[in-house]
Amino acid sequence: MNKPLAVEIRSSFDVDAVRADFPILRQQINGHPLVYLDNGATTQKPQMVIDAICRFYSEDNSNVHRGAHTLSDRATEKFEAARKALADFIHAPDQREVIWTRGTTESVNLVAQSWGRKNLQPGDRVLVSAMEHHSNIVPWQMVCAEKGATVEPIAVDENGCIELDAFRSMLDERVKMVAVNHVSNALGTINPVAEMARLAHEAGALILVDGAQAASHWMVDVEAIDCDFYALSGHKMFGPTGIGLLWGRAELLEAMPPWLGGGEMIESVSFAGTTYNQIPFKFEAGTPNIADAIGLAAAVTYLNSLDRDGAIAHEKALLNYALEKAAAFEGLRLVGTAVQRVSVMSFVLEGIHAADIGMLLDQQGVAVRTGNHCAQPIMDQFGLDGTVRASFSFYNTFEDVDRLFAALEKAREFLL
C-alpha cells in the first residue's frame, strides 16, 4: 500500500532514533522481532528511566525528609524535584497539590475514601461514564454503598462517545461528583472533559478525571481542563510501575481527612490525640516509592526532550494507516469509532474468540491485549465479552502495523 503520509511523518519525526532509546524493543519473541502493541496496558521504558532508577539505588539510596546525613539529603532533593517535575508536566499551579500514589487506581480510591466519606450523604449521586475503567467505578460503588448515595452511568453512544445532552440532563443539585476518563482505555475515545467540567461546576458538582490513558499522548493541563482532581499512572507514560499521582485543588485536599495513617502524614502524635501534616504529606503515609518517583521524573524529562507535535502526528498517522487496513480486512469489526480518539484500535474478528487471536499473534511476535480491558460495562453494552486491542505509541512503526495485519491473516487462516 502506498504510504505517502508515512514518508512525510518520518521526515519530521525520527522513529528509528526514538526506538533506539528503548532496549526492550530490540529483542525477538518466539523467533520474531518484537512488535509491541500493548501500550494501553503499559508503555515501555527508555534507557534514561532505567538509568535514573539504577543510579538512585547505586548512589543515593536513603529514606527521605527525616535523615540527618548526605544520602538522605540527596534522596530528598531528588524526590521533591520529581514532584516539581510532575507538577510542571500537568501544569499544576502548586506542587503541594501533587500527591504521590501507586497509580490511578490508588488515586481514585484516595478521593473516594477521603473526600467521598466526608462529603457524600444519603440521596447524593456520583456520575461515571459507561466506558469507565473498573478503577473509576468500583471505588465509588464502595463508598456510595456505605454512605447511601448512588453511582449512575452517563450514556455512551454506538460510536463510543459520551452523550453530552444525556449528561447535561442528569445534572442536578444531588450530583456531587462526576468521574470520567480523559481517554477510554477500551475504545481510545477522547472525552470532552473541559466541557464536562464546566457543566459539572455549573450544577455545583466536582469532577475527577482519570488521565491514565492521556498523559502518554500529549501534555496535560489541569488548569485548562478546570477539573478538581486528576489522576495518572507512571507506567502508562514511559515511567516505572507502582508510581503515579493524584492532583487536586489545594483547598479540597486541605479539607479532606487523611486516608492512611502512619509516619510522615503526622505533625505530632500522642495518646491524647494526633495532628496531621500539611499537604501533600498528609496523604503520603510511610516510606514512599522514592526510586520510582525519580524514575517517573526521568520519563517526564524524556518526553519533554521529544518533538511532541511530531510524536502526536506520527501516532495519528499510524492509527489512520491501521484503520485503512482494518477497513479492507474481511470479517474485522471495529469497536469504538469516535472521531476524536488516540492511537487505539479495538476490534473483533467474526467467528474467532479474542483470546485465541492474541495467543496466535504472540506466536508471531506481536503483542496485543485481549479481554474486556477492565471495562466490562461498555463491553456489555456492545454485546461483547471482549475485544482485541492494538494500542500504538510513538516508537511503533508502519512496519509494525503491517506485521499486525500479516499475523491476523495467518491467525484467521489457522482458526477458520
C-alpha positions, -999 to 999 in steps of 0.1 A, spaced: 0 0 0 12 35 -9 21 53 23 30 89 14 19 101 49 44 77 64 72 93 44 61 127 55 60 119 92 93 101 91 110 132 77 98 152 108 99 125 135 128 101 136 111 70 149 142 49 144 162 72 167 134 70 193 133 32 192 170 31 199 162 46 233 140 16 243 162 -15 248 133 -39 252 123 -33 216 155 -50 203 145 -85 213 128 -114 195 97 -132 207 91 -167 195 117 -162 168 103 -129 155 113 -93 161 90 -79 188 60 -58 177 48 -43 209 12 -30 205 1 -32 242 9 4 251 -26 10 266 -18 -16 293 18 -3 299 44 15 279 80 5 276 108 24 294 136 44 278 171 38 289 170 72 306 144 60 331 161 27 337 194 45 344 177 70 368 164 42 389 197 23 389 216 55 398 194 62 428 199 27 442 236 28 433 244 63 446 217 79 467 196 52 483 182 65 516 149 74 532 137 109 526 128 140 547 139 129 581 176 119 577 205 139 590 231 128 565 242 134 530 225 104 513 191 114 528 196 150 517 203 139 482 174 115 481 150 141 495 162 167 470 157 144 440 123 131 454 109 166 458 124 177 425 105 148 409 73 162 424 80 196 409 87 180 375 53 163 376 36 194 387 51 213 358 42 185 334 5 187 342 5 225 346 -4 223 383 -3 257 399 12 244 431 35 214 436 19 208 470 -12 197 451 7 167 437 2 136 459 23 105 452 3 73 449 8 39 433 -11 50 403 -45 60 390 -63 32 409 -50 43 442 -56 79 434 -93 74 427 -96 53 458 -80 81 478 -106 106 466 -135 82 471 -124 72 506 -113 106 518 -135 132 500 -164 108 495 -166 96 530 -166 131 543 -189 147 518 -214 122 504 -248 119 520 -278 97 515 -295 105 482 -264 121 467 -254 110 432 -220 102 416 -220 102 378 -195 80 359 -194 73 322 -204 39 309 -170 35 294 -150 38 326 -123 15 338 -133 -5 368 -109 16 389 -132 46 383 -164 27 391 -158 3 420 -143 28 445 -174 50 440 -197 20 444 -179 10 477 -182 45 493 -217 51 480 -230 19 494 -216 29 528 -230 65 526 -264 58 510 -255 76 477 -258 61 442 -235 56 413 -252 63 379 -238 58 344 -235 85 318 -247 72 285 -223 63 257 -235 61 221 -228 34 195 -196 51 184 -182 51 219 -188 88 226 -203 103 258 -238 117 251 -234 152 263 -271 160 262 -278 130 283 -251 141 307 -265 176 309 -299 163 317 -286 142 346 -271 171 364 -290 184 394 -283 195 430 -279 159 441 -249 153 419 -218 158 440 -191 142 418 -185 134 382 -158 108 375 -148 104 339 -117 92 320 -99 116 298 -93 88 273 -111 54 272 -87 26 276 -111 2 259 -121 24 229 -95 52 226 -122 78 227 -110 113 238 -137 127 261 -147 164 263 -135 167 299 -132 205 298 -168 209 287 -179 183 312 -161 201 340 -179 234 330 -213 217 331 -205 199 364 -194 231 381 -225 249 369 -245 223 387 -224 226 418 -206 193 414 -169 184 414 -152 164 387 -124 138 388 -106 130 356 -88 96 351 -59 106 330 -41 73 328 -45 69 291 -39 106 282 -6 116 296 14 93 272 -1 111 242 0 148 249 8 174 276 -19 175 302 -31 209 315 -53 206 346 -59 244 347 -72 244 311 -94 214 318 -106 231 351 -111 198 368 -109 193 406 -89 161 407 -67 145 381 -51 110 384 -24 93 363 -1 63 363 36 64 356 38 31 339 15 43 311 37 73 304 71 55 299 78 55 337 80 28 363 52 7 376 39 13 411 41 51 410 16 77 399 -1 108 413 -33 125 423 -36 162 416 -62 180 435 -71 216 442 -53 227 474 -84 239 491 -101 205 485 -71 185 497 -67 206 528 -103 200 537 -100 162 532 -91 139 561 -61 115 557 -68 81 542 -38 62 556 -22 67 590 15 63 599 48 81 596 52 113 576 15 121 575 15 134 611 26 167 627 26 153 663 13 121 679 2 115 715 -23 92 731 -43 124 738 -47 130 701 -29 134 668 -25 164 645 -18 159 608 8 172 585 3 197 557 -4 187 521 10 168 502 25 148 531 -9 144 549 -17 118 522 17 101 520 19 78 550 51 57 553 82 54 532 73 65 497 83 49 464 114 72 461 132 55 433 102 52 410 92 88 416 126 98 404 122 74 375 89 90 366 106 124 366 131 110 342 102 98 320 89 134 320 124 147 311 125 122 282 90 132 270 100 169 272 130 162 251 109 149 222 93 167 193 58 162 209 40 176 179 59 152 157 52 123 180 14 131 180 14 134 142 33 101 140 8 83 162 -21 97 142 -6 85 110 -1 51 125 -37 49 135 -50 61 102 -29 36 84 -41 8 107 -78 19 102 -73 18 64 -60 -18 66 -88 -27 90 -115 -15 66 -101 -38 40 -97 -68 63 -125 -93 58 -146 -100 90 -129 -74 111 -153 -50 130 -140 -20 149 -154 -14 184 -153 23 192 -153 46 162 -151 81 178 -137 108 155 -117 122 185 -95 93 196 -60 83 204 -40 56 187 -60 27 199 -78 2 177 -102 -22 194 -118 -49 173 -133 -83 169 -129 -109 141 -160 -127 131 -162 -162 143 -129 -161 163 -125 -155 201 -103 -126 210 -81 -147 233 -73 -171 205 -63 -142 183 -40 -128 210 -23 -162 215 -16 -167 178 -4 -131 174 21 -137 202 34 -168 185 43 -144 156 60 -118 179 30 -94 180 19 -83 215 -17 -71 219 -42 -70 247 -74 -91 247 -104 -93 270 -128 -67 285 -99 -43 294 -113 -38 329 -142 -20 312 -169 -47 314 -199 -23 314 -191 -9 279 -183 -44 266 -217 -55 279 -233 -25 261 -218 -36 228 -228 -73 235 -192 -85 237 -172 -104 262 -140 -87 250 -120 -74 220 -85 -74 206 -69 -41 214 -39 -28 194 -26 4 211 2 23 193 29 46 207 54 69 191 80 42 190 58 20 168 63 19 130 43 14 99 61 -20 96 46 -29 130 11 -22 115 20 -44 85 32 -72 108 0 -70 129 -22 -75 98 0 -102 84 -2 -120 117 -40 -115 118 -43 -131 83 -23 -161 94 -44 -164 126 -76 -163 106 -64 -189 82 -54 -212 111 -86 -207 131 -113 -207 103 
